[in-house]
Amino acid sequence: MKKVILKSFALLGFCLFLLVIFLLNPSLLYAHQDTYKNLTIYHNGVFDEELKEGIDLSLAKIESAKIYQKDFKSQLCLSDGSFYPKLVQKILGDDVFTAFSNKVVVLGESSETFNHFHKWGQELRYDQFLSHALMHNLQFKHHGLWGANPLGNHPQWKWEGYVEYEVLGRERSLESLVSLLQDAPQEDFDWVDLGEGEKTMKRHLEYLVLTKYCFDILNLSYDEFMKDERIEELLFTDVQAWYYEL
């Protein structure tokens, strides 16, 4: 009986080892790879040259970020027939683009419209969500394995709110974002149209508002922001008070 149990554990350990190997080495599950600027792109089909334009738009969005580093590298794993995105989805859960370590995995379906893709019944801007995922890669590079979420245990509103701030919040006024939030749907995961084809979920819009208030009104630095101990609910009360005093 002990031998059977030991063999079962050994088999389980070997399977987990293989999963980690495949997860960390997407090249094993793709037919081709190309390099463009900061990104290594893994794909099975013919490389779509229009993707380069989407990458250019994404890099332009993040290059002024507070934690941007010129030497960062990322791996973009396309959803074009490889088993890799399905593996990531099974292990890490469903998302629009999944970002972990230095990897971005596309889980949506391509659209005939340039710089767009489909996911969860929505047509979304490719450069917006690629920028969002690349910002998570930059967070990992900045904080390191133990300091980045989930191991870093930073509040979700800060972790996601900072990314939304860099991707969506810089060019929009805080007043307009709070006003948009007032008219947003009630459910946390309902989509909110920000204009110009950009969308986010209501919950992320709340995170963005809180983060922008911290940077633009309280004038916190990035490190001060991450260390600040203000509670989300109380901070939101401060934002509302600021808004109604305008």
Helices and strands as residue ranges (DSSP letters): H 2-24, G 26-29, E 32-36, E 39-43, H 50-62, E 74-77, H 84-92, E 97-100, E 103-106, E 109-110, E 116-119, E 122-125, H 126-147, H 156-164, I 165-169, H 174-182, E 191-195, E 198-201, H 202-212, I 213-217, H 222-227, H 232-244
